[in-house]
């Protein structure tokens, strides 16, 4: 699934440079697939390594070590680039002590729409805030067998938002209550049983019907309701099929690079904007993607891999505790 994850990160990057496909935002479609993948991977991680209530705290530490090292690196780089190279811009106005302090924990970025913080310093960070909300909840949903009720409630909220009765962008894309069911579709795909496959299949079918209704005007098109439904239709079969392929080291490498690309492309865009303030031509877009890829490789080997060793040590420690029969 590594190549797919890198492709998704690249789609997010080009969407931030104004690229659309037939009027659809490819970044939103890609983010939906990221949510499905996250649900799949977190379920695998919990069932294989953190399968008791006593391990939830260690699971949270594992996730913090996954998200935070590269986020901190690129957040600091973004602050420096904005301060020294982009004075007088909206990004520079966002560079206040209050916004820095509220952005650093990551979680508040997922609630930027309520004025808690401003996401302009590192815009992709809002989705990491959403991820953290999911991480906080998913161990309890799995351990206490509550995925079904959570799925149903989330679908209800999403439908109300997608139809425009509440803010479509916020409650149908940005906040966990309206997209939790997308994460959980990924969760059901892990070791998929008949019930889980049935739930995912029906969800995909309904999303397909909604997408057709939106593009034909039966359902009014509102911010990202077409892209989210399209993301479900494309993402769920892709994740199911790719999860069944054999592991390849080169595929794993490209997947490892994807997180850095997702985070750092704005830093690269800020630098190029300072020295080459022109429209995003094919040449500029290519330059951003290549530089993001190279920078991600550097940050993966220098920042991510040491943190990965700590995460593996955590899991090994949990395994030893299980063998001894003691809580983590």
C-alpha positions in Angstrom: 0.0 0.0 0.0 3.1 2.2 0.1 2.9 3.4 -3.5 -0.8 4.2 -3.0 0.0 6.3 0.1 2.6 8.2 -1.8 0.2 8.8 -4.7 -2.3 10.1 -2.2 0.2 12.5 -0.6 1.1 13.8 -4.1 -2.5 14.4 -4.9 -2.9 16.4 -1.7 0.2 18.4 -2.7 -1.0 19.2 -6.2 -4.5 20.1 -5.0 -2.8 22.8 -2.8 -1.2 24.2 -6.0 -4.6 24.6 -7.6 -4.9 21.5 -9.7 -8.3 20.0 -10.1 -9.6 17.0 -12.2 -12.9 17.7 -14.0 -13.8 20.2 -11.3 -13.1 17.9 -8.4 -10.5 18.5 -5.7 -8.1 15.5 -5.8 -6.7 16.3 -2.3 -10.1 15.7 -0.6 -10.5 12.5 -2.5 -7.0 11.5 -1.3 -7.7 12.4 2.3 -10.7 10.1 2.4 -8.5 7.2 1.3 -6.0 8.2 4.1 -8.9 7.9 6.6 -9.8 4.4 5.3 -6.1 3.4 5.5 -5.9 4.8 9.0 -8.9 2.8 10.2 -7.4 -0.4 8.6 -3.9 0.1 10.1 -5.0 1.2 13.6 -7.3 -1.9 13.9 -4.3 -4.1 12.8 -2.0 -2.3 15.3 -4.5 -2.6 18.2 -5.4 -6.2 17.6 -1.8 -7.4 17.2 -0.1 -5.2 19.8 -2.4 -3.3 22.1 -5.3 -5.6 22.6 -6.2 -4.9 26.2 -7.5 -1.8 28.1 -4.2 -1.7 30.0 -2.3 -1.1 26.7 -4.3 1.9 25.6 -1.8 4.4 27.1 1.1 2.7 25.3 -0.9 2.8 22.0 -1.3 6.6 22.4 2.5 6.9 23.0 3.1 4.8 19.9 0.8 7.1 17.8 2.5 10.2 19.3 5.9 8.9 18.2 4.4 8.3 14.7 2.9 11.8 14.2 5.0 14.2 16.2 8.7 14.0 15.1 8.3 14.9 11.5 5.4 17.3 12.3 7.6 19.2 14.7 10.4 19.4 12.2 8.3 20.7 9.4 6.3 23.0 11.7 9.5 24.7 12.9 10.9 24.9 9.3 7.6 26.4 8.2 7.8 29.0 11.0 11.3 29.9 10.0 10.6 30.2 6.3 7.5 32.3 6.9 9.3 34.6 9.3 12.4 35.2 7.2 11.1 34.9 3.6 7.4 35.8 3.7 6.9 39.0 5.7 3.6 40.8 5.2 1.8 37.7 4.0 -1.3 36.1 5.7 1.0 33.3 6.8 3.2 35.9 8.6 0.1 37.3 10.3 -0.7 33.8 11.5 2.8 33.5 13.0 1.9 34.6 16.5 2.9 33.1 19.8 -0.7 32.1 20.5 -1.1 30.3 17.2 2.3 28.5 17.6 1.4 27.3 21.1 -2.0 26.1 20.1 -0.7 24.4 17.0 2.1 22.4 18.6 -0.1 19.8 20.3 -1.6 19.0 16.9 -5.0 18.1 18.2 -6.3 21.8 18.3 -5.5 22.1 14.6 -8.5 19.8 13.9 -10.8 22.4 15.5 -9.4 25.5 13.7 -12.9 26.3 12.4 -13.8 27.4 15.9 -11.0 29.9 16.2 -8.9 27.8 18.5 -5.9 28.2 16.3 -5.0 29.2 12.7 -3.8 26.5 10.3 -1.9 28.7 7.8 1.5 27.9 9.3 1.3 24.2 8.2 -2.1 23.8 6.5 -2.1 20.0 6.3 -1.9 19.8 10.1 -5.7 20.1 10.5 -6.1 16.5 9.2 -3.5 15.3 11.7 -5.8 16.8 14.4 -8.6 14.8 13.0 -6.4 11.7 13.0 -5.6 12.2 16.7 -9.2 12.4 17.5 -9.7 9.1 15.9 -6.7 7.6 17.7 -8.2 8.7 21.0 -11.4 6.9 20.3 -10.6 3.7 18.3 -9.1 1.6 21.1 -12.4 1.9 23.0 -14.6 1.2 20.0 -12.6 -2.0 19.3 -12.1 -3.3 22.8 -15.7 -2.6 23.9 -17.3 -3.7 20.6 -18.9 -0.3 20.0 -18.0 0.1 16.3 -21.5 -0.6 15.1 -23.3 2.1 17.0 -20.5 4.6 16.3 -20.7 3.8 12.6 -24.5 4.3 12.5 -24.4 7.6 14.4 -21.6 8.9 12.1 -23.4 8.0 8.9 -26.5 9.9 10.2 -24.4 13.0 10.9 -22.6 12.7 7.5 -25.9 12.4 5.6 -27.4 15.5 7.4 -24.3 17.4 6.5 -24.0 16.2 2.9 -27.6 17.2 2.3 -26.9 20.7 3.6 -28.9 20.7 6.8 -25.7 21.5 8.8 -22.4 22.8 7.6 -21.3 20.4 4.9 -17.6 21.2 5.0 -17.2 21.1 8.7 -19.5 18.2 9.7 -19.2 16.2 6.5 -15.4 16.3 6.1 -13.5 18.1 8.8 -14.7 16.8 12.1 -14.7 13.2 13.4 -18.4 12.7 14.1 -19.2 13.1 10.4 -16.3 11.0 9.0 -15.8 8.4 11.7 -17.7 5.9 9.6 -15.1 6.3 6.9 -12.3 5.4 9.4 -14.4 2.5 10.5 -14.9 1.2 7.0 -11.1 0.7 6.9 -11.4 -0.9 10.3 -13.9 -3.4 9.0 -11.7 -4.2 6.1 -9.0 -5.6 8.4 -9.5 -9.3 8.6 -12.8 -8.7 6.9 -15.6 -11.0 7.8 -19.0 -11.3 6.1 -20.6 -8.6 8.3 -17.7 -6.2 7.8 -17.6 -6.7 4.0 -21.4 -6.3 3.9 -21.2 -3.0 5.7 -18.3 -1.7 3.5 -20.1 -2.8 0.3 -23.4 -1.1 1.2 -21.5 2.0 2.2 -19.7 2.0 -1.1 -22.9 1.5 -3.0 -24.7 4.3 -1.2 -21.8 6.6 -1.7 -21.8 5.9 -5.4 -25.5 6.7 -5.7 -25.0 9.9 -3.7 -22.1 10.9 -6.0 -24.2 10.4 -9.1 -27.0 12.3 -7.5 -24.7 15.2 -6.7 -23.0 15.5 -10.1 -26.4 15.3 -11.8 -27.9 17.9 -9.6 -30.4 15.8 -7.8 -28.5 16.5 -4.5 -27.1 20.1 -4.5 -23.4 20.2 -4.7 -21.9 21.7 -1.5 -18.3 22.0 -0.3 -16.6 18.6 -0.9 -19.7 16.4 -0.7 -19.0 15.1 -4.2 -15.3 14.6 -3.4 -16.0 12.8 -0.1 -18.5 10.4 -1.7 -16.1 9.8 -4.6 -13.3 9.2 -2.2 -15.3 6.5 -0.5 -16.2 4.8 -3.8 -12.6 4.8 -5.0 -10.8 4.3 -1.7 -12.5 1.3 -0.2 -12.0 -1.1 -3.1 -8.4 0.2 -3.5 -7.5 -0.4 0.2 -9.2 -3.9 0.2 -7.3 -5.0 -3.0 -4.0 -3.5 -2.0 -4.1 -5.0 1.5 -4.1 -8.4 -0.1 -0.9 -7.9 -2.0 2.4 -9.4 -0.7 4.8 -7.1 1.1 7.5 -5.5 -1.0 10.4 -3.5 0.5 10.4 -0.9 -2.2 6.6 -0.4 -1.6 7.3 0.0 2.1 10.0 2.6 1.4 7.7 4.7 -0.8 5.0 4.5 1.9 7.5 5.7 4.5 8.2 8.7 2.3 4.6 9.6 1.9 4.1 11.2 5.4 7.0 13.7 4.8 5.6 14.7 1.4 2.2 15.2 3.0 3.7 17.5 5.6 6.5 19.3 3.8 5.1 20.4 0.4 3.9 23.6 1.9 7.3 24.4 3.2 8.7 23.9 -0.3 5.9 26.0 -1.7 6.6 28.8 0.7 10.3 28.8 -0.2 9.6 28.9 -4.0 7.0 31.6 -3.5 9.6 33.8 -1.9 12.1 33.4 -4.7 9.9 32.6 -7.7 6.5 34.2 -7.1 4.7 33.0 -10.2 1.7 30.8 -11.0 2.0 27.1 -10.5 3.0 25.9 -13.9 3.8 22.3 -14.7 7.5 23.1 -14.1 6.9 24.6 -10.7 4.5 21.8 -9.6 7.1 19.2 -10.7 9.8 21.1 -8.8 7.7 21.1 -5.6 7.0 17.4 -5.8 10.6 16.4 -6.5 11.9 18.7 -3.7 9.2 17.4 -1.3 10.2 13.8 -2.1 13.9 14.4 -1.5 13.3 16.4 1.7 11.0 13.6 2.9 13.7 11.0 2.3 16.1 13.0 4.4 13.6 13.6 7.3 12.5 9.9 7.2 16.1 8.6 7.7 17.1 11.3 10.2 13.9 11.8 12.2 11.4 9.1 11.5 13.5 6.0 11.7 14.9 6.7 15.2 11.3 7.2 16.4 10.3 4.0 14.6 12.8 2.1 16.7 11.2 3.4 19.9 7.8 2.4 18.6 9.1 -1.2 17.9 10.6 -1.2 21.4 7.2 -0.3 22.9 5.5 -3.1 21.0 8.2 -5.6 22.1 7.7 -4.5 25.7 4.0 -5.0 25.5 4.6 -8.5 24.0 6.9 -9.4 26.9 4.3 -8.2 29.4 1.6 -10.4 27.7 3.9 -13.4 27.9 4.5 -12.8 31.6 0.8 -12.2 32.2 1.4 -8.7 33.6 -0.3 -5.4 32.5 1.7 -2.9 30.5 
